[in-house]
Amino acid sequence: MRMQIDFYSKDELAIQIDFSDRYPFPENETSELFLFTCYALRQLSNLGNHLTAKTLAGLLVSNDSIRNLLQDRIELPSGEDLLLRLKLHAVSIVTQTQGDEEAIKVSSALDQQLSYNDEIMRLLEDEILARIPSLVAYRGKGKKSFEVFIPPFVVNQRGFGILGLDVNHHAFHSVVGLIRFLGRKHIGDNNYSNYFVEVAQYCGTAYVFQQIPADQVAMANAILKRVGIS
C-alpha cells in the first residue's frame, strides 16, 4: 500500500492511495483505517511537544470536529478550544478508570503540559488553523510532499530542506486533509464514520498520555482491535 500527499502550496493539496497489492487487509476500508492510524500516530510523534501536535491531538479526540471533517465541513475550532478538549477528554478517561483523586492530579499535570505561549498561539491560529488547504485533483508532484509505504511502514517527506521549514503546517494539514479525503470517499457511510471517530480518539489519547511507541504499526493494529476491527 502506498499513499502520496502532495502540497502545491499552503492552499492546495492532493492525495492518492494505491491498494494494488491488497496489503495489509483484503478490505480497502480496513486498510484505510489502519493507514490513517499509523500516519496520525507518526505525525504526532514527529511533531513532539510542539503546540501544533497538541492542537492536532485535541482535534483528533473531538467527536464533533472529526465528524465535521468527514463531511467536509472544514471550519476548525480555535487552538485554545482544542487544548481544552484534549484536557477534558484525558481527565474524563482518568476519572472513569482511576477515580476523582487521580483525575485531579492529571488535570494539574496537563495544565503544565498543555500550556502555551501567547505569541506562538497567535501564529498557530493565523498560519495553521485559519489556513485550510483545498483538496484538489492530482496534477503531478507537489512542492512539498509526504510519501507513505506499507510494508514496512515508512514516511518520507520531500521539499522541506534540512531545517524542515513549514513542516508543522504541512504535517497538521496532511492529517486533516486525509480525514477529509477519506470522508469524501465514504460519504454517507455511518459505520465507517463511527469507526473513524474511535480510532482518531485513540490516536489523540495516546499522544496526550505519551504512549505513542516507536512501533506505530503495532499500536495501529491494537487500536483496530479495540474498536472491533480484526
Summary of the structure (lengths in Angstrom):
residues: 230
radius of gyration: 17.0
end to end distance: 18.4
largest distance: 55.0
contacts: 717
relative contact order: 0.22
helix: 58%
strand: 12%
